[in-house]
């Protein structure tokens, strides 16, 4: 893997880089299959909002303002309502989740295990918190959860290069403490 260099003072870049590397480690090392359902729902809400705005634009172009007044009002109201729904969805449902992945048994005998990974890096803070939730998929099984909180300085050097091996080792250790060998 080629070295990753970022601006170490950019919190969003730090979080996104660590999230992407964690996703890569879990998918490559453990063979998880990523589930895009959360992202698909968000994209559906966004598409509906943009379609509503585009309809208002086209309708206003075809029928000038006085005739399109009610359509513009209803489309604008619907757009802002959908943006409110999107905000609630990202804050209440997604909650920082960047990976939902499944471990499917190739023989089809064992149930499908599911891992959900979320992270948090607050503004002007150096503590990156990553949370793994794992469910074996067995009937009545409880979801197990483990969290790791550490300074981003332990994974980046002075120049902003990611110390990938150190981060990968921490992700693997966190994963292995949560998921047993027989579940893999």
C-alpha positions in Angstrom: 0.0 0.0 0.0 1.4 3.4 -0.9 1.8 5.9 2.0 -1.1 8.2 2.7 -0.3 11.8 3.5 -2.9 14.3 4.7 -3.1 17.7 6.4 -2.9 16.6 10.0 -4.7 19.8 11.1 -7.8 18.9 9.1 -10.1 16.9 11.3 -12.4 15.8 8.5 -9.5 14.5 6.5 -8.2 12.6 9.5 -11.5 11.0 10.2 -12.2 10.1 6.6 -8.8 8.6 6.1 -9.1 6.4 9.2 -12.6 5.4 8.3 -11.5 4.4 4.8 -8.5 2.4 6.1 -10.6 0.6 8.6 -13.1 -0.3 5.9 -10.3 -1.6 3.7 -8.8 -3.7 6.5 -12.1 -5.4 7.4 -13.1 -6.1 3.8 -9.7 -7.3 2.6 -8.5 -9.3 5.7 -11.8 -10.8 6.8 -13.7 -11.0 3.5 -16.8 -9.1 4.6 -19.3 -8.0 2.0 -20.3 -4.3 2.4 -24.0 -3.6 2.7 -25.0 -0.2 1.2 -28.5 0.0 2.5 -27.9 3.1 4.8 -26.3 5.0 1.9 -29.0 3.9 -0.5 -31.7 5.3 1.8 -29.8 8.6 2.0 -29.4 8.8 -1.7 -33.1 8.1 -2.3 -34.1 11.0 0.0 -31.6 13.3 -1.8 -32.8 12.1 -5.2 -36.4 12.8 -4.3 -35.5 16.3 -3.1 -33.5 17.1 -6.3 -36.3 15.7 -8.5 -38.8 17.9 -6.7 -36.6 21.0 -7.3 -36.0 20.1 -10.9 -39.7 19.6 -11.5 -40.3 23.1 -10.1 -37.6 24.6 -12.3 -39.0 22.9 -15.5 -42.6 23.8 -14.6 -41.7 27.4 -14.0 -39.8 27.5 -17.3 -42.8 26.1 -19.2 -45.5 28.2 -17.4 -44.2 31.6 -16.2 -44.5 32.7 -12.6 -48.0 33.7 -11.9 -49.3 30.4 -13.4 -46.7 28.3 -11.6 -47.1 29.8 -8.1 -48.8 26.8 -6.4 -46.4 24.3 -8.0 -43.4 26.4 -6.8 -44.8 26.7 -3.3 -45.6 23.0 -3.0 -42.2 21.9 -4.5 -40.3 24.3 -2.3 -42.1 23.1 0.8 -41.5 19.4 -0.2 -37.8 20.1 -0.8 -37.3 21.7 2.7 -39.4 18.9 4.3 -37.1 16.3 2.6 -34.0 18.1 3.8 -35.4 18.0 7.3 -36.0 14.2 6.9 -32.5 13.8 5.6 -31.0 15.7 8.6 -33.0 13.6 11.0 -32.0 10.4 9.2 -28.3 11.2 9.3 -28.4 12.2 12.9 -30.7 9.6 14.4 -30.3 6.5 12.1 -26.8 6.7 10.7 -25.1 8.2 13.8 -21.6 8.1 12.3 -21.8 4.6 10.8 -19.5 4.3 7.9 -19.6 0.5 7.4 -22.2 -2.1 7.6 -20.8 -5.4 6.4 -22.0 -9.0 6.3 -20.1 -12.3 6.7 -21.9 -14.8 4.5 -21.2 -18.5 5.1 -20.3 -19.9 1.6 -22.0 -23.2 2.5 -25.2 -21.5 3.6 -25.3 -23.5 6.8 -24.3 -20.8 9.3 -26.3 -17.6 9.7 -25.0 -14.4 8.2 -23.0 -12.3 10.8 -23.2 -8.6 10.6 -20.7 -6.0 11.7 -21.4 -2.3 12.0 -18.6 0.2 12.4 -19.0 3.8 13.4 -16.6 6.5 14.4 -16.4 10.0 15.9 -13.8 12.7 15.9 -15.1 15.8 17.5 -14.1 19.2 16.2 -10.8 20.6 17.6 -10.2 17.2 19.4 -7.6 14.6 18.7 -9.4 11.6 20.2 -10.7 9.3 17.5 -13.3 6.9 18.7 -14.2 3.8 16.7 -17.0 1.5 17.7 -17.6 -2.1 16.4 -20.9 -3.8 16.8 -21.2 -7.5 15.9 -24.1 -9.8 15.7 -23.6 -13.5 14.8 -27.1 -13.6 13.1 -28.1 -16.6 15.3 -31.6 -16.6 16.7 -31.6 -14.8 20.0 -28.0 -13.6 19.8 -27.2 -10.3 21.3 -25.2 -7.7 19.6 -21.7 -7.3 21.1 -20.0 -3.9 21.1 -16.4 -2.8 21.6 -15.0 0.7 21.4 -11.5 2.1 21.0 -10.6 5.7 21.8 -7.2 6.9 21.0 -5.4 10.1 19.9 -4.9 10.4 16.1 -1.2 11.2 16.9 -0.6 7.5 17.5 -1.5 6.7 13.9 0.0 9.8 12.1 3.6 11.0 12.1 4.7 14.7 12.3 4.4 15.1 8.5 0.9 13.8 8.3 1.7 10.3 7.0 -0.5 7.5 8.1 1.2 4.8 10.1 -0.9 2.1 8.5 0.6 -0.9 10.2 0.0 0.6 13.6 -3.6 1.4 12.7 -4.2 -1.9 11.0 -2.9 -3.7 14.1 -5.3 -1.8 16.4 -8.3 -2.5 14.0 -7.4 -6.2 13.9 -7.1 -6.4 17.7 -10.4 -4.6 18.2 -12.1 -6.9 15.7 -10.6 -10.1 17.1 -11.6 -9.1 20.7 -15.2 -8.9 19.5 -15.6 -11.7 16.9 -14.6 -15.2 17.7 -12.6 -17.4 15.4 -15.6 -19.7 14.8 -17.7 -16.8 13.6 -15.2 -16.1 10.8 
